[in-house]
Amino acid sequence: MKSIKNKWSLLLLFTMITVMVSAQSNVSGSVKDTEGMPLLGVNVIIEGTTKGAVSDFDGNYVITNIENGTYTLVASYLGFATFKKEVTIDGADVTVDVIMAEDSESLDQVVITGVVNPKSKLESSVSVSTMDAKLIEQAAPRSAGELFRNIPGIRAESSGGEGNANFNVRGVPVSSGGSRYFQIQEDGLPLNLFGDTSFGNSDNFLRIDSNIGRVEAIRGGSASTQTSNGPAGIINMISKTGTTEGGSIATTFGLDYQTSRLDFEYGTPLGNGLSYHLGGFMRNGEGPREIGYQGNKGGQFKANITKRFDSGYVRVYAKFLNDKSVMYLPMPMLLEGGNDDPTFSNLPGFDITSDSAHSAYLQQSAGTSPFTGENHTNDVRNGNNPISKSLGAEFSFSLPNDWKLSGKARYSSNSGQWVAPFTAAVGTVAEIEAMARDAAGAGAEPLVYADGAREAFNPSNGLAQIIHMFDVTVEDLSNFFSDVKVSKKLGDNVGVTAGLFTATQNTKIGWQWSSFLSEVKGGGEARLADFDGFSRNGQFSYGTPVWGNCCQRKYNTVHTVNSPYVGVDADITDKLNFDGSVRFENVKVNGNIAAGPTSQDEYDYNGDGIIQGIEQVVPIISGADGQIINDDYNFVSYSAGLNYKINDGSAVFARYSSGASGRAADRNSYGTDGKADVQFDELSQFEAGYKKRLKNGVLNLTGFMSKTEEGLSNELNREVGNPFKAIGIEAETALAFGNNFSINGSLTWTKAEIDGGDNKGNTPRRQADFVYNLAPSYNFGNNSKHSVGLSVLGTSKSYAQDDNDLVMPGYAYFNLIGRAGLTEGLSLVLSVNNLFDTVGITEVEGNGDGAYGNNRLVRARSISGRSSTLSLQYKF
């Protein structure tokens, strides 16, 4: 009897074990994007459990031993909307195939730029915006400046061509050209240490192409402590890395202007944890304005390869850029009406949206080299010609006991040319002739055309201009950056990060500017004028005598930076998170500067043994070292923020930051002891925001206040430096209506004010109260292969100068992009920039020049007019 009982007991135990084992099931499937490409490295978890898996190189995943019940399967991946699906386990394996859609605006997207530790937008106490490849394409940007105009809170003066744009963020001033308080990064490291080096702005070394996977931008926030010289914000251009196989090739032609361009890119996993991506572009053309020659030509090539391990990855990458683009500087215009409500208009024979001071007759600039004192000639057709050869690496590893190690480093050999004509003065022929004659010391020589039969100079509209050729040699703007950090999780709720940023920035730049006389005429056909027997080929001086020969200069400095920083990230409760960071900036500067000619004497430029008229006064910088620079400084930046997660779809945050930005070598004056008049400028900011997941999108609202303390110094022969303050509100939304229609948009209101000096109480120059953008798009046809998108970018009025005398009117311009799917992967794309040929004034020299009939003349820049391209694109 006992034996029978034991047998039944064993049978019952075996049955129970069998039932328990049979209740353990698997969930498996594949993870792909909307185009059917497998995604590697996607986190797939069973919500509320410790069960999860990561998709492999083929996009497959398996989660094992799941007990019976109903769960939520969650898949998350950087740059994609989070996937969620309810799954019921009932003793059998379940297959769930995951399709993930790219979503740059999802609150679940992980932010990696300008934060102590990467985390989702919803959990971050920073104001962050992202643009994916689709939104970048819809914006149809021709330059980084045009792309950045789509980001809330940023005003980009993108009227000058592909580079050298001026940026301000949330009312932080455009006190100098470029971006003194704003850092532009490529894959997490700065392009240049200083964003406002004259003719060496960071965006000069940046080109927009199909290598870009997405753009992340933060304003304010922890930018004070997460980069050098960028307390107002960071824009990070993040490259594709070949995580999924795919590529594209596109050929583009201009419909109403001459351009030809080829773009290409491809990336793929190779197996065994390896993947790569490469791509670039080649192009040539005149550009969107008529200049009389091929001004845009060159290209870029980028490549990276990544090795992934169970605990992290290592990536190496390279870039080669050699591209020439036309730079458009302030040019002659008609100024009609009063200063409060002016109209900027065309002059007879000169269209301000399609013409330029460039000309087929103006192709060579001559002067003396500030590096050697010897003859220098440059081809005006070089334009903005950055040459960059970069090699970089990055890594990230999760280590035992909740440690994490990551780092980035990059060396860039940067050089090039920067040549463009600037209208220094415009007026009647008699006025300009008298001004140039007095400045150059010309005698009674008559003005004649510099070409042909050299007949008397007699432009049809009676107008002439003095052109100063901005002729700059960027001999060495090389740099090395590294940023290494280690993190440790302390318990379940607190993480500590410590890092060290180091930088070496060379700045060897020479200015050898010269002066020309020209008629005011468009179409690239403006002819030059000579003082007969005095000038040479339209050039009446080897310097800039109208400006006192200010502009023969050379800079040869090296900045060395060591910046340790530490950050703390703590979950105070399940909903409340704190993060704070502090950075210690230590900077050394040495070298020499010659900020003006060392002599202005006779110089036999052509070596014929005779001192001719144009050779009587030639500004020269001799081989002497000039002003010795031997400076060092340090400052402390800090930032602290709180984020309260109200629920899974909304959060509020607040942050206070205090930081500073050092000055580029050419944006300062130095004493005889080699010390800078002003070593850095300080910026403090407070912001508070609300993030909300809507039924069909997201909404972000942020209020901000800032105070900028700029030291008073002499910069490029003018006195600069004021305190500024600003308050404002940013609103940003992304909405989707079904699978076909979506709309992205933002609006920023800023009330900025000069808080000291002669212009106290005025609005800073070029600062608009409102900046906005709106980008609707509609997909249609089988598999949504056709699409049409529109982007509207606008600004309210602003002031030309800090004295608030002359208004620059508000404007809005429209970009259109339409795509017709021809067959699978193959599309025909029409892109129209500035659809309605809008005049948009971004910069004015002074407050107007002399009279012209019943109106006035002015030198200013407008955005370029309508330009259309047609592309044949194949995505595979």
DRENTI-850367 format. One line per 3 residues: number of its first residue (from 1); for each residue x, y, z of C-alpha. Coordinates in pm, whole numbers, plus 50000, padded with zeros to 5 digits. Last residue first. Layout:
N
NUM = X/Y/Z  ...
# end
This chain:
876
876 = 51804/55111/44850  51705/55472/44806  51726/55618/44455
873 = 51691/55991/44404  51652/56192/44084  51665/56555/44183
870 = 51517/56874/44039  51625/57210/44173  51461/57548/44217
867 = 51588/57885/44339  51371/58175/44451  51557/58469/44594
864 = 51859/58480/44822  51814/58618/45172  51889/58988/45184
861 = 52212/59157/45284  52266/59530/45326  52441/59840/45197
858 = 52208/60139/45175  52118/60411/44927  51854/60671/44995
855 = 51529/60801/44848  51403/61108/44664  51677/61079/44405
852 = 51950/60864/44555  52074/61020/44879  52376/60893/45069
849 = 52420/60592/45296  52188/60407/45532  52180/60319/45902
846 = 52520/60153/45939  52581/59836/45740  52258/59636/45733
843 = 52207/59265/45805  51926/59008/45773  51690/59167/45522
840 = 51434/58925/45379  51303/58993/45030  51068/58713/44929
837 = 51098/58533/44596  50765/58355/44648  50905/58001/44668
834 = 51207/58088/44879  51374/57750/44809  51199/57518/44564
831 = 51276/57146/44568  51134/56901/44314  51210/56535/44378
828 = 51180/56244/44137  51180/55914/44320  51320/55561/44286
825 = 51304/55322/44583  51020/55111/44441  50898/55282/44127
822 = 50841/55638/44010  50761/55790/44349  50692/56160/44301
819 = 50834/56384/44573  50754/56750/44627  50952/57000/44832
816 = 50851/57359/44891  51029/57631/45087  50839/57940/45196
813 = 50964/58276/45322  50844/58497/45601  50942/58859/45664
810 = 50986/59122/45932  51126/59460/45835  51481/59569/45935
807 = 51423/59890/46128  51673/60178/46135  51735/60388/46447
804 = 51746/60122/46718  52083/60251/46847  52194/59888/46877
801 = 52200/59860/46499  51989/59719/46213  51683/59673/46432
798 = 51436/59385/46421  51100/59314/46261  50920/58982/46303
795 = 51071/58660/46177  50955/58380/45953  51022/58035/45821
792 = 50755/57838/45636  50827/57480/45535  50617/57291/45287
789 = 50603/56923/45207  50456/56712/44929  50467/56337/44912
786 = 50432/56041/44676  50529/55684/44765  50272/55664/45041
783 = 50263/55282/45004  50037/55337/44703  49964/55708/44671
780 = 49978/55983/44933  50202/56154/45185  50136/56505/45316
777 = 50374/56743/45492  50332/57053/45710  50637/57250/45828
774 = 50587/57568/46030  50860/57799/46154  50875/58095/46389
771 = 51087/58381/46521  50918/58661/46714  51062/58956/46905
768 = 51349/58991/46659  51711/59056/46759  51922/59194/46472
765 = 52074/59465/46692  52006/59443/47063  51678/59609/47171
762 = 51726/59941/47348  51699/60003/47724  52062/60108/47763
759 = 52205/60225/47430  52480/60447/47571  52600/60177/47811
756 = 52396/59926/48007  52119/59664/47999  52064/59619/47630
753 = 51725/59447/47607  51577/59126/47472  51208/59034/47473
750 = 51189/58699/47300  50893/58511/47158  50972/58176/46998
747 = 50730/57981/46780  50767/57623/46662  50624/57388/46404
744 = 50589/57034/46281  50290/56905/46084  50185/56561/45972
741 = 49947/56415/45715  49942/56065/45569  49934/55797/45836
738 = 49657/55952/46042  49693/56309/46157  50042/56346/46301
735 = 50148/56640/46517  50484/56782/46621  50488/57086/46848
732 = 50723/57353/46978  50655/57661/47188  50935/57880/47320
729 = 50879/58168/47561  51091/58473/47638  51303/58686/47868
726 = 51625/58867/47784  51905/59064/47943  52218/59226/47803
723 = 52534/59379/47952  52748/59559/47700  53076/59513/47515
720 = 53218/59644/47191  53445/59927/47080  53539/59913/46715
717 = 53870/59869/46536  53831/59491/46492  53732/59440/46858
714 = 53824/59697/47121  53708/59595/47468  53422/59624/47715
711 = 53331/59299/47889  53007/59126/47804  52776/59022/48086
708 = 52477/58830/47949  52158/58776/48149  51902/58516/48055
705 = 51538/58431/48121  51339/58141/47979  50991/57994/47941
702 = 50956/57656/47774  50655/57483/47617  50681/57145/47443
699 = 50387/56974/47273  50383/56620/47134  50188/56419/46880
696 = 49855/56255/46795  49695/56194/47134  49932/56446/47286
693 = 50247/56374/47486  50317/56683/47693  50640/56852/47794
690 = 50632/57160/48019  50918/57399/48078  51112/57623/48310
687 = 51427/57813/48226  51689/58021/48406  52007/58148/48247
684 = 52339/58310/48339  52597/58414/48079  52952/58540/48131
681 = 53205/58677/47882  53567/58563/47882  53924/58694/47880
678 = 53856/59063/47835  54151/59303/47793  54368/59001/47714
675 = 54712/58966/47870  55030/58975/47663  55207/59210/47903
672 = 55193/59486/47642  54817/59465/47659  54588/59263/47435
669 = 54269/59351/47247  53993/59102/47169  53790/58924/46905
666 = 54089/58815/46695  54214/58559/46948  53871/58404/47004
663 = 53707/58501/47329  53613/58266/47612  53250/58181/47677
660 = 53091/58165/48018  52852/57968/48231  52573/57987/48486
657 = 52274/57758/48464  51937/57731/48636  51688/57461/48543
654 = 51319/57380/48571  51117/57084/48447  50761/56966/48395
651 = 50651/56627/48265  50382/56462/48056  50284/56135/47892
648 = 50388/55856/48127  50269/56062/48424  50361/56383/48603
645 = 50731/56323/48549  50901/56597/48748  51236/56715/48614
642 = 51472/56924/48826  51780/57102/48697  52122/57227/48804
639 = 52399/57388/48601  52749/57509/48680  53036/57691/48518
636 = 53367/57782/48682  53627/58011/48528  53990/58004/48430
633 = 54245/58230/48265  54581/58227/48095  54759/58474/47871
630 = 55084/58510/47683  55026/58689/47353  55321/58875/47198
627 = 55221/59170/46979  55409/59164/46649  55642/58875/46560
624 = 55840/59075/46306  55828/58953/45945  55693/59285/45825
621 = 55327/59366/45789  55283/59591/45489  55044/59870/45389
618 = 55128/60009/45045  55134/60386/44990  55311/60501/44672
615 = 55261/60174/44484  54918/60261/44333  55071/60570/44175
612 = 55387/60413/44035  55719/60363/44210  55950/60261/43926
609 = 56209/59980/43946  55988/59738/43749  55935/59508/44048
606 = 55556/59484/44015  55498/59579/44380  55767/59843/44410
603 = 55669/59946/44762  55641/60300/44896  55543/60314/45260
600 = 55264/60215/45497  55445/60022/45772  55368/59780/46057
597 = 55023/59719/45916  54741/59630/46160  54659/59380/46431
594 = 54991/59195/46431  54922/58910/46671  55150/58666/46847
591 = 55141/58330/47021  55017/58204/47354  54684/58125/47515
588 = 54615/57908/47819  54268/57805/47933  54134/57627/48241
585 = 53756/57572/48255  53622/57398/48566  53281/57244/48502
582 = 52995/57174/48744  52695/56947/48701  52350/56890/48839
579 = 52072/56646/48775  51761/56594/48980  51472/56357/48905
576 = 51121/56350/49050  50870/56084/48944  50986/55763/49113
573 = 51137/55977/49387  51466/56161/49428  51602/55992/49117
570 = 51954/56131/49110  52196/56236/48834  52521/56393/48948
567 = 52777/56559/48725  53149/56629/48732  53372/56832/48506
564 = 53741/56864/48425  53823/57122/48158  54174/57147/48017
561 = 54209/57392/47729  54506/57497/47519  54469/57793/47281
558 = 54740/57847/47022  54797/58176/46842  54918/58312/46510
555 = 54700/58601/46399  54789/58829/46112  54656/59160/45994
552 = 54648/59392/45694  54308/59543/45751  54320/59886/45893
549 = 54445/60072/45588  54268/60387/45715  53922/60254/45629
546 = 53901/60432/45293  54270/60338/45254  54192/59963/45238
543 = 54516/59805/45116  54686/59722/44787  54499/60018/44642
540 = 54319/60125/44323  54228/59780/44191  54019/59794/43874
537 = 54277/59613/43665  54561/59830/43798  54505/60181/43924
534 = 54724/60489/43861  54772/60547/43488  54399/60598/43432
531 = 54220/60592/43769  54073/60256/43692  53715/60126/43684
528 = 53573/59775/43701  53283/59626/43505  52977/59469/43668
525 = 52863/59173/43456  52782/58904/43715  52416/58951/43625
522 = 52391/59268/43826  52535/59617/43797  52669/59879/44036
519 = 52991/59998/43868  53320/59904/44023  53623/60052/44198
516 = 53854/59816/44386  54032/59798/44721  54254/59534/44889
513 = 54258/59310/45196  54551/59093/45303  54427/58926/45620
510 = 54622/58633/45764  54502/58349/45986  54696/58113/46210
507 = 54461/58001/46485  54556/57667/46641  54314/57508/46887
504 = 54420/57246/47140  54144/57091/47346  54087/56878/47654
501 = 53761/56768/47813  53784/56560/48129  53499/56368/48285
498 = 53329/56260/48603  52980/56110/48617  52785/56012/48927
495 = 52462/55813/48930  52202/55792/49205  51878/55597/49235
492 = 51940/55224/49248  52257/55222/49449  52547/55437/49341
489 = 52577/55408/48963  52922/55496/48842  53017/55696/48536
486 = 53349/55759/48363  53417/56034/48114  53653/56110/47829
483 = 53627/56413/47600  53901/56479/47347  53952/56761/47101
480 = 54239/56839/46865  54242/57144/46640  54365/57283/46312
477 = 54285/57638/46203  54609/57676/46010  54675/57891/45704
474 = 54329/58041/45677  54422/58304/45420  54184/58599/45406
471 = 54100/58837/45121  53796/59049/45208  53809/59256/44891
468 = 53697/59605/44975  53473/59727/44698  53412/60096/44642
465 = 53089/60138/44453  52955/60325/44153  52615/60452/44043
462 = 52505/60659/43742  52246/60399/43638  52403/60350/43293
459 = 52757/60340/43427  52995/60598/43269  53366/60525/43316
456 = 53534/60684/43012  53660/60433/42757  53932/60185/42843
453 = 53915/60019/42501  53845/59684/42660  53896/59653/43034
450 = 53963/59882/43332  53685/60123/43237  53810/60478/43274
447 = 53819/60725/43564  54028/61033/43493  54372/61088/43652
444 = 54385/61417/43838  54592/61282/44123  54532/60964/44321
441 = 54611/60983/44691  54436/60657/44775  54183/60796/45022
438 = 54121/61125/44840  54080/60956/44501  53855/60683/44644
435 = 53618/60933/44807  53615/61168/44507  53544/60886/44260
432 = 53271/60748/44486  53090/61081/44504  53130/61162/44133
429 = 53015/60815/44026  52707/60847/44244  52699/60648/44563
426 = 52806/60323/44727  53070/60258/44995  53243/59956/45151
423 = 53062/59706/44928  53230/59379/45027  53381/59141/44772
420 = 53460/58785/44892  53766/58570/44964  53806/58312/45242
417 = 54083/58059/45185  54172/57722/45336  54299/57536/45640
414 = 54187/57273/45888  54372/56958/46000  54120/56798/46233
411 = 54204/56563/46520  53920/56389/46699  53861/56224/47034
408 = 53558/56070/47205  53513/55882/47531  53306/55643/47733
405 = 53342/55432/48050  53053/55291/48252  53056/55136/48600
402 = 52756/54952/48742  52953/54678/48923  53099/54538/48601
399 = 53163/54767/48302  52933/54917/48039  53152/55034/47755
396 = 53150/55335/47521  53397/55426/47250  53479/55709/47011
393 = 53733/55774/46741  53833/56056/46509  54027/56150/46198
390 = 53969/56477/46019  54104/56637/45703  53948/56979/45645
387 = 53987/57224/45359  53750/57518/45378  53717/57731/45063
384 = 53486/58029/45113  53532/58210/44784  53804/58050/44572
381 = 53670/58244/44271  53838/58555/44407  54171/58401/44309
378 = 54444/58527/44537  54766/58721/44492  55034/58790/44752
375 = 55358/58978/44714  55599/58963/45007  55559/59073/45369
372 = 55609/58710/45472  55313/58620/45696  55108/58934/45637
369 = 55123/58861/45262  55111/59173/45051  54829/59260/44815
366 = 54655/59140/44501  54298/59023/44444  54197/58843/44126
363 = 53860/58751/43974  53660/59072/43936  53556/59100/43570
360 = 53325/58795/43588  53156/58978/43872  53071/58942/44239
357 = 52887/59231/44404  52576/59015/44394  52253/58961/44203
354 = 51950/58733/44262  51768/58869/44568  51891/59231/44559
351 = 51832/59275/44185  52067/59530/44022  52007/59697/43686
348 = 51828/59996/43836  51843/59949/44213  51624/59690/44382
345 = 51434/59757/44701  51456/59768/45080  51136/59920/45215
342 = 51143/60118/45538  50889/60143/45819  51052/60309/46119
339 = 51352/60440/45924  51134/60631/45684  51054/60535/45327
336 = 51270/60380/45056  51619/60236/45089  51761/60124/44755
333 = 52023/59851/44773  52398/59807/44735  52561/59489/44874
330 = 52633/59342/45218  52840/59021/45179  52756/58711/44976
327 = 53008/58427/45011  53030/58186/44718  53122/57827/44797
324 = 53436/57621/44747  53458/57271/44895  53742/57055/45015
321 = 53620/56832/45297  53767/56498/45401  53620/56317/45697
318 = 53721/56012/45897  53564/55780/46153  53652/55523/46416
315 = 53396/55350/46637  53426/55124/46941  53123/54961/47103
312 = 52964/54845/47427  52915/54556/47668  52827/54268/47438
309 = 53060/54410/47176  52996/54631/46875  53263/54728/46623
306 = 53184/55044/46428  53323/55180/46102  53295/55539/45985
303 = 53320/55727/45656  53287/56085/45532  53357/56242/45193
300 = 53299/56607/45100  53279/56811/44783  53412/57071/44549
297 = 53258/57348/44347  53044/57654/44407  53153/57977/44240
294 = 53146/57887/43871  53151/58229/43700  52950/58545/43627
291 = 52806/58606/43974  52434/58546/43924  52287/58437/44257
288 = 52164/58086/44350  52510/57931/44295  52733/57928/43988
285 = 52776/57553/43977  52976/57252/44087  52911/56951/44305
282 = 53041/56637/44473  52878/56473/44774  52940/56242/45065
279 = 52897/55891/45190  53020/55611/45411  52870/55388/45679
276 = 53007/55081/45851  52902/54789/46065  53086/54522/46262
273 = 52942/54311/46543  53041/53974/46394  52842/54055/46082
270 = 52899/54326/45824  52616/54558/45924  52537/54808/45647
267 = 52583/55165/45532  52557/55358/45210  52567/55721/45104
264 = 52566/55926/44782  52503/56282/44671  52580/56416/44320
261 = 52540/56788/44244  52494/57014/43944  52414/57385/43966
258 = 52324/57665/43727  52014/57860/43819  51645/57834/43732
255 = 51606/57455/43709  51922/57355/43895  52027/56992/43873
252 = 52051/56721/44139  52173/56361/44127  52085/56135/44414
249 = 52218/55810/44557  52087/55635/44861  52181/55374/45114
246 = 52064/55086/45322  52161/54821/45570  52075/54901/45929
243 = 52322/55001/46198  52531/55164/45926  52658/55451/46139
240 = 52463/55760/46032  52617/56082/46155  52498/56306/46438
237 = 52511/56684/46387  52505/56834/46737  52369/57182/46802
234 = 52462/57317/47141  52327/57605/47347  52369/57940/47518
231 = 52662/57823/47734  52870/57718/47430  53231/57816/47486
228 = 53338/57472/47610  53091/57185/47628  52881/56993/47880
225 = 52891/57244/48165  52722/57551/48020  52526/57334/47774
222 = 52341/57199/48079  52022/57376/47988  52046/57676/47762
219 = 51916/57572/47424  51961/57212/47322  51983/57087/46967
216 = 52000/56734/46830  52030/56672/46455  51973/56338/46287
213 = 52127/56078/46059  52353/56316/45869  52554/56142/45597
210 = 52296/56262/45342  52455/56606/45312  52478/56940/45492
207 = 52830/57081/45498  53022/57197/45805  53368/57353/45811
204 = 53245/57708/45751  52982/57637/46019  53248/57671/46290
201 = 53338/58025/46194  53688/58076/46057  53641/58399/45865
198 = 53665/58588/46197  53671/58337/46483  53312/58339/46611
195 = 53234/57977/46696  53543/57925/46906  53689/57581/46981
192 = 53614/57470/46627  53408/57179/46494  53311/57093/46850
189 = 53275/56726/46954  52960/56516/46994  52928/56367/46648
186 = 52979/56705/46480  52929/56997/46712  52824/57360/46680
183 = 52863/57561/47001  52676/57881/47085  52795/58171/47295
180 = 53029/58338/47045  52835/58224/46739  52940/58383/46411
177 = 53001/58754/46384  53032/58964/46696  52787/59083/46957
174 = 52513/58867/46812  52337/58879/47148  52183/58613/47375
171 = 51818/58679/47295  51712/58315/47307  51995/58196/47083
168 = 52190/58407/46837  52359/58292/46521  52562/58462/46247
165 = 52641/58267/45930  52996/58226/45798  52901/57920/45596
162 = 52721/57815/45280  52597/58150/45149  52566/58487/45322
159 = 52190/58506/45383  52178/58257/45671  52141/58499/45958
156 = 52031/58230/46200  51791/58308/46482  51763/58015/46721
153 = 51489/57982/46982  51316/57691/46816  51513/57498/46549
150 = 51414/57539/46183  51657/57830/46137  51933/57576/46204
147 = 51888/57423/45858  51927/57755/45676  52241/57826/45877
144 = 52382/57482/45801  52354/57558/45431  52135/57490/45129
141 = 51847/57364/45343  51549/57182/45187  51351/57183/45516
138 = 51178/56865/45399  51511/56684/45368  51608/56778/45721
135 = 51266/56664/45843  51310/56323/45678  51669/56282/45800
132 = 51562/56335/46161  51539/56665/46343  51563/56692/46720
129 = 51477/56956/46976  51585/56981/47340  51491/57203/47632
126 = 51661/57039/47927  51538/56868/48244  51538/56529/48076
123 = 51291/56251/48166  51043/56315/47886  51325/56367/47638
120 = 51458/56023/47719  51792/55971/47889  52163/55999/47820
117 = 52362/56096/48131  52505/56437/48215  52327/56598/47920
114 = 52448/56825/47640  52370/56591/47352  52273/56225/47411
111 = 51893/56249/47421  51697/55923/47413  51368/55935/47225
108 = 51070/55858/47446  50926/56207/47407  50898/56132/47037
105 = 50993/56426/46817  51260/56259/46601  51030/55968/46528
102 = 51149/55694/46296  50893/55415/46285  50953/55072/46434
99 = 50788/54754/46304  50803/54472/46557  50716/54111/46476
96 = 50551/53934/46768  50561/53554/46775  50418/53375/47077
93 = 50522/53044/47227  50248/52845/47396  50127/52799/47752
90 = 49886/53089/47756  50091/53406/47715  49890/53715/47613
87 = 50075/54006/47452  49973/54374/47449  50183/54581/47210
84 = 50414/54880/47253  50667/55028/47011  50864/55338/47118
81 = 50910/55589/46838  51250/55569/46675  51566/55781/46697
78 = 51734/55567/46962  51554/55236/47004  51274/55109/47223
75 = 51061/54793/47204  50792/54732/47469  50580/54415/47504
72 = 50291/54472/47744  50182/54167/47938  49892/53927/47985
69 = 49961/53606/48175  50130/53272/48162  50493/53273/48272
66 = 50772/53386/48042  51070/53155/48012  51248/53310/47714
63 = 51261/53644/47532  51391/53593/47176  51505/53863/46932
60 = 51575/53890/46559  51692/54205/46376  51942/54016/46160
57 = 52235/54158/46355  52069/54070/46686  51777/54229/46868
54 = 51828/54281/47241  51633/54082/47496  51403/54122/47794
51 = 51255/53974/48111  51304/54163/48436  50931/54220/48460
48 = 50691/54516/48463  50707/54564/48087  50825/54259/47894
45 = 51131/54399/47718  51271/54452/47369  51580/54676/47348
42 = 51678/54731/46984  52047/54659/46913  52027/54581/46542
39 = 51735/54687/46325  51632/54484/46020  51533/54681/45707
36 = 51169/54654/45602  51122/55016/45498  50921/55094/45811
33 = 51206/54974/46031  51251/54614/46134  51250/54404/46451
30 = 51195/54030/46420  51013/53782/46640  51020/53599/46968
27 = 50816/53555/47285  50888/53233/47471  50678/53024/47709
24 = 50704/52892/48068  50364/52746/48158  50477/52408/48016
21 = 50748/52398/48277  50499/52449/48558  50259/52189/48413
18 = 50541/51937/48373  50662/52005/48725  50308/51951/48860
15 = 50270/51626/48661  50604/51494/48787  50502/51574/49147
12 = 50167/51397/49100  50338/51091/48948  50589/51080/49234
9 = 50310/51099/49488  50109/50826/49306  50416/50598/49313
6 = 50473/50669/49679  50111/50583/49757  50140/50252/49566
3 = 50454/50159/49761  50282/50233/50093  50000/50000/50000
# end
